[in-house]
């Protein structure tokens, strides 16, 4: 499929079927290996240079770049660039997974997370149960009203505090620097189980801690005389820092080949089906590192009791229909974009090649910072897409994210919130990796 201008409807874009010429889409550059040093920086620069260009609209809007160069994490790198009009993160991840197979079973599709269906409520129960159910429904509608009003206020004039992470308006056309850091999913699950939280709660807490460390360092350097001590708080009070978080509005497509599923069911929806949620981040230095996770858990619980994502999806769709794509994109006043997409639960191969990691991200967004979190087997990949003019040191921010997870995990162990069996399991996994 490709998009073309419909002259009968005032030049609006529409989708039409077309034939795909792979020579127009698959790129295999031939770098001079004698001059490529180090290889990781070459790949990073290559991806950054891609963000300086646009995908041609005269052909289907995707291309694949194959870099036959060995990096510290993989034997070679494949970069798939897809225009966002084709699909959102869950849609594209599901399409990619349908082309993959398990390493342990080459004939089996990867195991993908599926949305848990709510259990049907029993009609039996006393007055108290009915009262609690009614109160929960009223709370959801009240939260939705508050969140939608806040979203509209934010879109029009409520800006986040100006910080070293906050980009100016119109930053969407600037080139991006894209870096990533792989951390242990076992460490995240250790915190998750100890705190009775979700993986998303833990990763939001880790991000809050990392952004607090990063900003504290930046404000310290800006102080007269070179800044305050590392252990002192240099942060201004009452920083308003929010993330526009993407929420998937469809269940995962499961473990069937998508092409077959689409033929057998008319209910399968690909493309874009995401809503937006404004997620406030706590920026402060905490004595107890677990407070970051507690804060994220409390905010996450509040955001689950709202229909904000559904309403913002329909608002974006309505604006897009009547005012065009630029209005439908909802230029945001928030500091960053945040997305968490679960990946396959085991090692996979793609067309016979084992996949070392998956690192999806975006460019063209108005924010100076975007953070994607993607799970894959026993790893979690944190991908940063930054405007280098605003965030010139993304690798330092990756260090802060990694260090924050370590501090939170250590706090869980130090406070005795995890049992000995879990600790022995983590130690055995780490020992196997060393061997």
ABEGO torsion letter per residue (X at the ends): XBBBBBAAAGGBBBBBBBBBBAAAABBBBBBBAAABOBAAAAAAAAAAAAAABBBBAABBBBBBBBBBBBBAABABBBBBBBBAAAEBAAAAAAAAAAABBBAABAABBBBBBBBBBBBBBBABEBAAAAAAAAAAAAAAAAAAAAAAAAAAAAAAABBBBBBAABBBBGAAABBBBBBBBBBBAAAAAAAAAAAGBBAAAAAAAAAAAAAAAAAAAAAAAABBGGEBBAABBABBBGBBBBBBBBBBABBBAEABBAAAAAAABAABBBEBBBBBBBBBBBBBBBABAAAAAAAAAAAAAAAAABAAAAAAAAAAAAAAAAAEAAAAAGBBABABBBBBBBBBABBBBBGGBBBABBBBBBBGBABABBBBBBBBEABBBBBBBBBAAABABAAAAAAAAAAAAAAAAAAAAAAGABBAAAAAAAAAAAAAAAX
